[in-house]
Amino acid sequence: MLLVNTDYVSGKELETLGLVKGSTIQSKNIGKDLTQSFKTLVGGELKAYTQMMNEARDLATSRMVAEAESLGADAVVNIRYSSAAVMQGAAEVMACGTAVKFINK
């Protein structure tokens, strides 16, 4: 499955299959939440949250790809990510794009 953030694939004619998306809401346990809040006092990267967001993006992407595969897509174009805090220590990550099939393989 080809994943791109452009609205085209060089050298390919595309048939649009439709919008596909994947999302997840992730949080860290209370222990990680407390240690990360102390880290904000001295500054620096909040590694537990960085890891959480990377895992969330990966999961949202794989759910989007699964939806595209169920439509018979060869690629997902125009991929965009968004995130939002849903409560302290928890974030939603959404991946969305357009599932396409190659006309001239």
QUIJOCOR-V358561 format. One record per residue. N is the residue number from 0. RES is the residue in one letter. OMEGA is omega as a letter, one per 20 degrees, with the letter a starting at -180 (NA if undefined). NEAR is the number of other C-alpha atoms within 8 Angstrom. D_FIRST is the distance of its C-alpha to the first C-alpha in whole Angstrom. Layout:
n: <N & N>
res: <RES & RES>
omega: <OMEGA & OMEGA>
near: <NEAR & NEAR>
d_first: <D_FIRST & D_FIRST>
//
This chain:
n: <0 & 1 & 2 & 3 & 4 & 5 & 6 & 7 & 8 & 9 & 10 & 11 & 12 & 13 & 14 & 15 & 16 & 17 & 18 & 19 & 20 & 21 & 22 & 23 & 24 & 25 & 26 & 27 & 28 & 29 & 30 & 31 & 32 & 33 & 34 & 35 & 36 & 37 & 38 & 39 & 40 & 41 & 42 & 43 & 44 & 45 & 46 & 47 & 48 & 49 & 50 & 51 & 52 & 53 & 54 & 55 & 56 & 57 & 58 & 59 & 60 & 61 & 62 & 63 & 64 & 65 & 66 & 67 & 68 & 69 & 70 & 71 & 72 & 73 & 74 & 75 & 76 & 77 & 78 & 79 & 80 & 81 & 82 & 83 & 84 & 85 & 86 & 87 & 88 & 89 & 90 & 91 & 92 & 93 & 94 & 95 & 96 & 97 & 98 & 99 & 100 & 101 & 102 & 103 & 104>
res: <M & L & L & V & N & T & D & Y & V & S & G & K & E & L & E & T & L & G & L & V & K & G & S & T & I & Q & S & K & N & I & G & K & D & L & T & Q & S & F & K & T & L & V & G & G & E & L & K & A & Y & T & Q & M & M & N & E & A & R & D & L & A & T & S & R & M & V & A & E & A & E & S & L & G & A & D & A & V & V & N & I & R & Y & S & S & A & A & V & M & Q & G & A & A & E & V & M & A & C & G & T & A & V & K & F & I & N & K>
omega: <r & r & a & r & r & r & r & r & a & r & a & r & a & r & a & r & r & r & r & a & r & r & r & r & a & r & r & r & a & r & r & a & a & a & r & r & r & a & a & r & a & r & a & a & r & a & r & r & r & r & a & a & r & r & a & r & r & a & r & r & a & r & r & r & r & r & r & r & r & r & a & a & r & a & r & a & r & a & r & r & r & r & r & r & r & r & a & r & r & a & r & r & r & r & r & a & a & r & a & r & r & r & r & a & NA>
near: <7 & 6 & 8 & 11 & 8 & 8 & 7 & 8 & 10 & 4 & 4 & 10 & 8 & 10 & 8 & 8 & 10 & 7 & 8 & 12 & 13 & 15 & 13 & 10 & 9 & 10 & 8 & 12 & 6 & 6 & 7 & 9 & 10 & 8 & 8 & 11 & 8 & 8 & 10 & 9 & 6 & 6 & 6 & 6 & 5 & 9 & 6 & 9 & 9 & 9 & 8 & 11 & 11 & 8 & 8 & 13 & 12 & 8 & 11 & 15 & 12 & 9 & 11 & 15 & 12 & 8 & 11 & 13 & 9 & 7 & 8 & 7 & 13 & 11 & 13 & 16 & 15 & 11 & 13 & 8 & 9 & 7 & 8 & 7 & 9 & 7 & 6 & 5 & 8 & 11 & 13 & 13 & 15 & 13 & 15 & 12 & 13 & 13 & 16 & 14 & 12 & 11 & 8 & 5 & 4>
d_first: <0 & 4 & 6 & 10 & 13 & 15 & 15 & 14 & 12 & 15 & 16 & 14 & 16 & 14 & 15 & 15 & 14 & 15 & 15 & 13 & 15 & 15 & 18 & 21 & 24 & 25 & 29 & 30 & 34 & 37 & 38 & 35 & 36 & 39 & 39 & 36 & 39 & 41 & 39 & 39 & 43 & 43 & 39 & 36 & 33 & 32 & 30 & 30 & 28 & 26 & 25 & 24 & 23 & 20 & 20 & 19 & 17 & 15 & 15 & 15 & 11 & 11 & 13 & 11 & 8 & 10 & 12 & 9 & 8 & 12 & 12 & 10 & 8 & 6 & 5 & 8 & 11 & 14 & 13 & 16 & 18 & 21 & 23 & 27 & 30 & 31 & 34 & 35 & 32 & 30 & 27 & 24 & 21 & 19 & 15 & 15 & 13 & 13 & 10 & 10 & 10 & 11 & 15 & 16 & 13>
//
